[in-house]
């Protein structure tokens, strides 16, 4: 009788131990390699950048690193006019990025979600610029904007429009930033369009049919059925667009290098030039830290929102 009781009660501790193991501990051995790589290659450089922002250093091997506290931040905020020019241009770039490419992408996605002839071909044509390297896009648009043999100059000569041929797309301080932004729109629209197309597949056709039976027109169907269903996709696209806009770098390096007269300067490019070109690693990393803080102000609420959505 005693033997029978022991055989029944023996597995109970094993089951309790299995129940007590948290999902995190179970997943930890599988996550550990990626977690270690993330700490070394992502978190480590970020911490080092913040540390260097508190020092004065030329970046040369053997050069002393002198601790100056927050002096580099005081310097960029109060004595560096290029920083505020770069900050203003970055804000302009972010605002335009959240309006123009997003709107064009959404319109294209809705249009190409319909059963049109050759829509797969059009989808590919709009998406191809998104897979090109930014520096290649920059070289292509520099050729387009060339005042001697670019498309504007050629069209101006062909049509007899001297004003068009005389435009200095990348040399005019008033329009250079927006000329580069046109190239950015050309490159970014396709990627966002694909994301919106994926989101449109989640829109229930029954809901659209019901709205049409109730007498809703095309705009009312889009506003009351399609747009609410696209809300999760919209949040993702907005966050990705913000992150891409705040760290814009390649196009500006390839097309203007921040000129003319720093009029196309942005925070990411100014951070690079201060550190690498001017050997001012302290102010350069202080600018990078400002960029990091601005990015976290958007990314952390997005991660919290994502976690809440997964818990539902």
N, C-alpha and C positions, 0 to 999 in steps of 0.2 A: 504494500500500500504506500509505504514511504518512498519506495523507488519510483512508483508511478507518479507521485506528487512532484518529485525532483525533476523528472523528465519533462513535465508540463511547464514548470516555472523557469527552467534554464534559459530559454530563448528570450525571456522578457527583458533582461538588461541589455541584450544586443539590440533589440528593437528600440529601447529608450535611447541608447547611444546614437543610433542612426537618426532618431528624431531630433536629438539635440544638436547635431551638426548643422551649422547655418549654411545657407546656399553660397555665401561668400567664401567660406572655408573650403567648400567642395570645389568651387571654381578657381580658387587661388592658384593651385599648381598649373592650371592651363593658362591663366592670365599672367603668371609671373614673368615669362620671357618678354612678352610685349610690354608689361609694366616697367621692367628694368630698362628696356630700350627707350621707352617714353621718358623715363626720368633722366637718362643720360643725354639723349639727343634733343629733347624738347624743353623739359623743365630746367635742366642744368644750364644751357645757354641763356635762358630767360633770367635765371637768378644771377648769372655772371654779368649779364648786361645791366641789370639793376645795380649790382655792386660797382661796376665800372663807372656808372653815372655819378658816383660819390667821390670819384678820384680824378686827378689831373694826370693825363698820360698821353704820350705821343704815339703809342702803339709799337714803337721800335723795341726789339728784343734787348733787354738789359737796361732800358730806360726806367727810371724810378716812377713808381705810382704814388703820388702824393694825395693823401686824404684831404678833401676840401669840403666835406659835408654836402649841404644843399646849394653850394655856391654855383654849381653848373645849372641848376634849375633857376636860380635867381638871374643868372646871366642870360639864359635863353628867353626868359619871360620879360626881362627889363632892358636888355642891351642888344638883343639880336633882332633887328627888323625883318631879316629874311625868315625867321621862325614864324612871325605873325603873317607874313605873306604866304608862306607854305601852309600855315594853319587855315587861313582864309580860302586858299585854293582847294585844300582838302575838303573843307566843308561844302564849297561849291560843287566839287566833283561828286561828293556823296549825295547831295540833294538832287543833282541832275540825274545821277545813276538810279535813284529810287523813283524817278518820274518817267524819264524818256525811254530807256531800254525796257523797263518793266511793262510800260503801256504798250509799246510796239510788240513785245514778246507775247503778251496776253492776246492782243488782237490777232497776231499771226496764228497762235495756237488755236483760238476759237475758229478762225477761218479754215485752217488746215485740218481741223477735227471733223469737218463736214465731208461727205462723199464727193470730192472734187476729182476731176480727171487729172492724173499726174501729181496727186498730192504727195506721194512718197518722194518723187523727184524734187518737189519744192521743199519738203522737209529737209532732205539731204543738202540742198543748195544753201538753205539758211543756216544749217548746223555746221557745215564745213569750216567757216571762219573760226568757230569756237575751239576747234582742235588744232589750229595753227599756233605755232610758238609766237609769243607776243613780240619778240624782237624781229621775227620775219614780217609780222603785220606792220610793225613800225617802219621797216625798210620799204615795204610796198607803198605805204601811205606817204612816205617822204618822196618817193618817185612821183606819186600822184600830185603832190603839192609843189613839186619843183617849179620855180618861177620861170625856168628857161624851156623845159620840155615836158612839164607836167600836163595833166588833163585840162586844168583850168587855163593854162597859157595856150595850149593847142586850140581849145574851144574858142577862147577869146580872139585868137588870130583868124581862125576859120570863119567866125561870125562877124568879125570886125568890131568886137566889143573890147576896146582897149582897157576899160575899167576892170574887166574880168582877168585879162592877161596881166594886169599890173598888181593884182592882189598878192601880197606876201603872206601866204597862209600861216607859215611858221615863223616869219620874221616880224610880223606886226604884233606889238605888245598887247593890243586890245583884243585880238582874235586868236592868238596862238593857242591858248588853253582850250578854247572851244573847237579849234581845228583838230587838236589831238583827241578831244572827247568824241568827235564824230568817228574817228577810227576805233575808239573803244566801243561805241554803240554798235558799229558794224561787226565787231568781234563777239560782243556779249549777247546780242539778241538771240542767236541760235541756241545757246545753252539754256537760257531761261525758257525759251519756247518749248524745248524738249521736256523740261520739268513741268510746265503748265499742261502739255499734252498728256503726260503721265497722270496728272491730277484730274484732268477731264475724263479719264477712263473710269473714275470712281463716281461720276455723276449718274444717278439712277435714271435710265430712260423712261421708266414708268412715271417718275415725278414730272419729267418734262412733258410727257404725253398728257398727264392729268392737268397740268397748268394750261396747256394749249386747249384742252377740251373746255376748261373753265373760261376761255376767252382771252388768255394772256397773249400779248404780242411778243415779238422776239426780244425786245429790250426788257420787258417785265419777266420773261422766262430767265434771261441772263442774270438780272439783278436779284430775283427772289429764289431761284433754284440753283443756277450754275455757280454764281459767285459765293454763296454760303458753303457749297460743297467744296469749293477751291480754297477755303480758308486755311487749312493746314499747309497746303502747298504754297499758298501766298506767304505765310509766315517764314517757311524755309527759304523761299526765293529772296524775300526781303533781307533776311539775316545774311545769306550768302552774298547778296549784292553789296550790302554794307561792308562786310569783311573784305570783299574784293576791291571795293572803292577806297577804303581807308588805307589799304596797302598798295595802291597803284604805284608802279615803279618802272616796269620794263618799257612800256610804251613811251613814257616821258624821257627815259634815258635814250632810247633809240631815235626819237624824233626831235627833241629839243635840248635834252640835257639840263632842263630847268630854265633855259633862256627863252626869249631874249630878256636880259636884265632881271633874271629871277622871276619873270612874270608867269612861268609855268612850274614854278617850284612847288613841291608838295612835301609833307612831313617825312614820308619814307625815303624819298630821294635826298632831302636835306640831311637826314640822319646819316645816310651812306656817305654823302660827300664830306660832311664834317669829320667822320671817323676815318675814312679811307683816303680821301683826297687831301683834306686839310690837316690830317693827323691830330684832330681834336677829339680823342675818344671819349672824354668826359661829357662835353656837350652833346656829342653824337649819340651816346647811349642815354643821356637824359631825354633827348627827343624820342628815342625808341621806347623809353619807359612811358612817356606821355601817350604814344601810340598804343602801347599795351593796355594802359588804363582805359583809354577810350574804347578799345575793342572789348575788354572785359565788361564794360558797362552795358554792352548789347548782348554779348554771348552768355553771360551768367543768367540773366532773366530768361533767355531762350532755353538754356538747359533746364532751368526750373520748370518752365512751361512744358517742355518735352517730358520731364519726369512725371508731372501731373497727368499728362495725357496717357502715359503708359500705365499709370495706376488705375485709370478709369476702366 
